[in-house]
Amino acid sequence: MFEGAKKEYDQAIDRNATLGDLANQKSISSGWRPSRAIISVIILVAAAIAVAVLIIL
């Protein structure tokens, strides 16, 4: 009786650990966001325009 309960308990612990690992991998891999790239491009374009305006003046 207790062997079956212990086996189910161990399986549940393993499932929780596996789900935790998957959640950590997903959160780590989502570190790159497209919004960061867009903001970087906008900043670089603004700097280039500012330099061009200064050169023209």
C-alpha positions as CSV (number, residue, x, y, z in Angstrom):
1,M,0.0,0.0,0.0
2,F,2.7,2.5,1.0
3,E,4.9,1.4,-1.9
4,G,2.3,2.5,-4.4
5,A,1.8,5.8,-2.7
6,K,5.6,6.4,-2.5
7,K,6.0,5.5,-6.2
8,E,3.2,8.0,-7.1
9,Y,4.8,10.7,-4.9
10,D,8.2,10.2,-6.5
11,Q,6.7,10.4,-10.0
12,A,4.9,13.6,-9.0
13,I,8.2,15.1,-7.7
14,D,9.9,14.1,-11.0
15,R,7.1,15.7,-13.0
16,N,7.4,18.9,-11.0
17,A,11.1,19.1,-11.4
18,T,10.8,18.5,-15.2
19,L,8.2,21.2,-15.5
20,G,10.3,23.6,-13.4
21,D,13.3,22.9,-15.7
22,L,11.2,23.5,-18.8
23,A,9.9,26.8,-17.3
24,N,13.4,27.9,-16.6
25,Q,14.6,27.1,-20.1
26,K,11.7,29.0,-21.6
27,S,12.2,32.1,-19.5
28,I,16.0,32.1,-20.2
29,S,15.4,31.7,-24.0
30,S,13.0,34.6,-24.0
31,G,15.7,37.1,-22.9
32,W,15.9,38.5,-26.5
33,R,13.0,40.7,-27.3
34,P,12.2,42.3,-30.6
35,S,11.4,45.5,-28.9
36,R,15.0,45.9,-27.7
37,A,16.2,45.6,-31.3
38,I,13.7,48.1,-32.5
39,I,14.6,50.6,-29.8
40,S,18.3,50.1,-30.7
41,V,17.7,50.8,-34.4
42,I,15.6,53.9,-33.6
43,I,18.4,55.2,-31.4
44,L,21.1,54.6,-34.0
45,V,18.9,56.2,-36.7
46,A,18.3,59.3,-34.5
47,A,22.1,59.6,-33.8
48,A,22.8,59.3,-37.5
49,I,20.3,62.0,-38.3
50,A,21.7,64.3,-35.6
51,V,25.2,63.9,-37.0
52,A,24.0,64.6,-40.5
53,V,22.2,67.7,-39.3
54,L,25.3,68.9,-37.5
55,I,27.4,68.4,-40.6
56,I,25.0,70.2,-42.8
57,L,24.8,73.2,-40.4
